[in-house]
């Protein structure tokens, strides 16, 4: 065999080794997360109270924090500014064509508020609030929605679960595994699945298509 042929065979063997399946075992990359790192990531708060931090705050204290650090986006009374989310009001609008999905009208749990604020707010400076600040801002938002009446009510890990939002009962577990099981097929139908198609509605009938030649004016 010539030297050039041997070189080609050697190169092919080397490529085969590199392209082969990775061997089991550690790759020597990275390091195990420390307890401090895990604690920094593990900050979610559940509806049952798991994850609530130690702290204490009132709506009266939260008002000052909210006006200083939140009102520039959400408005002084949670009404929302420009395109930023509305946080207060909207009670009784869920059955309307354009419901206001605010904390008081739509959100299910007080933990939803505190968990989101804890993870992502204030915008651009997330996780800068202290635990006492978190409780205070949450209490203020609850007061704006008439859920907490007393501005001096102390919200903490002990009193948190006593707070109930109006639409908690409007949420339920996804039950499609039972309620829609009758429609499931082991093998997907790919041909002659339904012999005829029946039109059951038109856009104009369900009032989706505008009557005029042009649609409504939008901002």
SULZIKA-V600512 format. One record per residue. N is the residue number from 1. PHI is phi as a letter, one per 20 degrees, with the letter a starting at -180 (NA if undefined). PSI is psi in radians with two decimals (999 if undefined). NEAR is the number of other ideal C-beta (glycine too) atoms within 10 Angstrom. Layout:
BEGIN
n={N & N}
phi={PHI & PHI}
psi={PSI & PSI}
near={NEAR & NEAR}
END
This chain:
BEGIN
n={1 & 2 & 3 & 4 & 5 & 6 & 7 & 8 & 9 & 10 & 11 & 12 & 13 & 14 & 15 & 16 & 17 & 18 & 19 & 20 & 21 & 22 & 23 & 24 & 25 & 26 & 27 & 28 & 29 & 30 & 31 & 32 & 33 & 34 & 35 & 36 & 37 & 38 & 39 & 40 & 41 & 42 & 43 & 44 & 45 & 46 & 47 & 48 & 49 & 50 & 51 & 52 & 53 & 54 & 55 & 56 & 57 & 58 & 59 & 60 & 61 & 62 & 63 & 64 & 65 & 66 & 67 & 68 & 69 & 70 & 71 & 72 & 73 & 74 & 75 & 76 & 77 & 78 & 79 & 80 & 81 & 82 & 83 & 84 & 85 & 86 & 87 & 88 & 89 & 90 & 91 & 92 & 93 & 94 & 95 & 96 & 97 & 98 & 99 & 100 & 101 & 102 & 103 & 104 & 105 & 106 & 107 & 108 & 109 & 110 & 111 & 112 & 113 & 114 & 115 & 116 & 117 & 118 & 119 & 120 & 121 & 122 & 123 & 124 & 125 & 126 & 127 & 128 & 129 & 130 & 131 & 132 & 133 & 134 & 135 & 136 & 137 & 138 & 139 & 140 & 141 & 142 & 143 & 144 & 145 & 146 & 147 & 148 & 149 & 150 & 151 & 152 & 153 & 154 & 155 & 156 & 157 & 158 & 159 & 160 & 161 & 162 & 163 & 164 & 165 & 166 & 167 & 168 & 169 & 170 & 171 & 172 & 173 & 174 & 175 & 176 & 177 & 178 & 179 & 180 & 181 & 182 & 183 & 184 & 185 & 186 & 187 & 188 & 189 & 190 & 191 & 192 & 193 & 194 & 195 & 196 & 197 & 198 & 199 & 200 & 201 & 202 & 203 & 204 & 205 & 206 & 207 & 208 & 209 & 210 & 211 & 212 & 213 & 214 & 215 & 216 & 217 & 218 & 219}
phi={NA & f & f & f & f & f & f & f & f & f & f & f & f & f & f & f & f & f & e & f & f & f & f & f & p & f & e & m & d & m & b & f & f & e & g & f & f & f & f & f & e & e & c & f & c & e & g & e & n & f & n & f & e & f & r & a & a & c & f & f & f & f & f & f & f & f & f & e & d & c & f & f & d & e & n & f & d & m & f & n & c & l & d & f & f & e & d & c & n & n & g & n & d & f & e & e & f & c & f & e & e & d & g & f & e & c & f & e & c & f & f & f & f & f & f & f & f & f & e & c & d & f & g & n & b & f & m & e & e & f & f & f & f & f & f & f & f & f & f & f & f & f & f & g & d & m & e & d & e & e & f & d & f & e & e & b & f & e & e & g & f & f & e & d & e & g & e & g & f & e & d & b & f & f & d & f & f & d & f & d & f & f & e & f & c & f & d & f & f & d & b & l & f & b & f & c & d & d & e & d & a & c & g & f & f & e & m & d & e & f & f & f & f & c & f & f & f & c & f}
psi={2.35 & 2.86 & -0.65 & -0.68 & -0.70 & -0.68 & -0.71 & -0.75 & -0.71 & -0.74 & -0.76 & -0.71 & -0.71 & -0.76 & -0.68 & -0.69 & -0.77 & -0.58 & -0.12 & 2.98 & 2.52 & 2.46 & 2.62 & 2.66 & 3.01 & 2.53 & -0.16 & 0.37 & 2.54 & -2.92 & 2.78 & 2.45 & 2.40 & 2.80 & -0.61 & -0.73 & -0.73 & -0.73 & -0.60 & -0.53 & -0.55 & 1.27 & 0.26 & 2.65 & 2.19 & 2.78 & -0.48 & 0.07 & -0.17 & 2.31 & -0.12 & 2.30 & 2.88 & 2.31 & 3.13 & 2.42 & 2.72 & 2.85 & -0.62 & -0.70 & -0.65 & -0.47 & -0.79 & -0.75 & -0.76 & -0.80 & -0.57 & -0.66 & -0.14 & -0.52 & -0.43 & -0.40 & -0.76 & -0.02 & 2.76 & -0.49 & 0.40 & 0.28 & -0.17 & 2.45 & 2.44 & -2.10 & 0.16 & 2.65 & 2.50 & 2.33 & -0.31 & 2.74 & -2.92 & 0.14 & 2.28 & 0.22 & -0.01 & -0.42 & -0.02 & 2.91 & -0.62 & 1.38 & 2.62 & 1.89 & 1.41 & -3.13 & -0.80 & -0.47 & -0.48 & -0.73 & 2.53 & -0.62 & 2.65 & -0.49 & -0.47 & -0.71 & -0.97 & -0.64 & -0.77 & -0.78 & -0.70 & -0.67 & -0.69 & -0.12 & 2.70 & 2.64 & 2.23 & -0.17 & 0.83 & 2.59 & 0.47 & -0.15 & 2.53 & 2.95 & -0.70 & -0.69 & -0.73 & -0.81 & -0.71 & -0.80 & -0.73 & -0.75 & -0.69 & -0.72 & -0.64 & -0.65 & -0.68 & -0.48 & 0.27 & 0.47 & -0.67 & 2.16 & -0.65 & 2.02 & -0.27 & 0.17 & 2.20 & 1.95 & 2.14 & -3.04 & -0.30 & -0.62 & -0.15 & -0.78 & -0.18 & -0.21 & 2.14 & 2.30 & 2.59 & -0.58 & 0.34 & -0.67 & -0.10 & -0.02 & 2.57 & 2.83 & 2.55 & 2.01 & 0.38 & -0.40 & -0.31 & -0.78 & -0.44 & 0.18 & -0.48 & -0.35 & -0.14 & 2.54 & 2.40 & -0.72 & 2.22 & 2.39 & 2.19 & -0.15 & 2.42 & 0.77 & -0.64 & 2.20 & -0.53 & 2.65 & 2.29 & 2.18 & 2.09 & -0.16 & 2.76 & 2.64 & -0.67 & -0.51 & -0.71 & 0.24 & 0.76 & -0.74 & 2.24 & 2.57 & -0.67 & 3.08 & -0.33 & 2.60 & 3.02 & 2.61 & 2.33 & 2.74 & 999}
near={7 & 7 & 7 & 8 & 9 & 10 & 10 & 12 & 11 & 10 & 10 & 10 & 10 & 10 & 10 & 9 & 8 & 7 & 7 & 8 & 5 & 6 & 6 & 5 & 6 & 6 & 7 & 5 & 5 & 7 & 6 & 6 & 11 & 9 & 7 & 7 & 11 & 10 & 10 & 11 & 8 & 8 & 12 & 11 & 25 & 11 & 13 & 10 & 13 & 9 & 15 & 20 & 15 & 9 & 15 & 16 & 24 & 21 & 25 & 15 & 21 & 27 & 19 & 12 & 20 & 24 & 12 & 10 & 17 & 23 & 16 & 13 & 17 & 22 & 19 & 13 & 13 & 22 & 15 & 17 & 13 & 6 & 7 & 14 & 13 & 18 & 23 & 22 & 18 & 18 & 15 & 11 & 15 & 14 & 6 & 9 & 6 & 6 & 13 & 17 & 14 & 23 & 25 & 22 & 21 & 19 & 22 & 15 & 20 & 26 & 24 & 16 & 23 & 24 & 20 & 13 & 20 & 22 & 12 & 11 & 20 & 20 & 12 & 8 & 9 & 12 & 13 & 10 & 20 & 12 & 17 & 19 & 20 & 25 & 28 & 26 & 28 & 28 & 33 & 26 & 27 & 24 & 22 & 25 & 22 & 12 & 16 & 21 & 9 & 11 & 14 & 10 & 17 & 15 & 29 & 17 & 16 & 11 & 13 & 18 & 14 & 9 & 17 & 11 & 21 & 18 & 17 & 12 & 9 & 12 & 10 & 6 & 6 & 6 & 9 & 10 & 9 & 7 & 9 & 9 & 9 & 6 & 7 & 8 & 7 & 4 & 5 & 6 & 8 & 6 & 4 & 6 & 8 & 7 & 5 & 4 & 6 & 5 & 5 & 6 & 8 & 9 & 8 & 10 & 9 & 8 & 9 & 9 & 11 & 10 & 6 & 7 & 5 & 6 & 8 & 6 & 5 & 4 & 3}
END
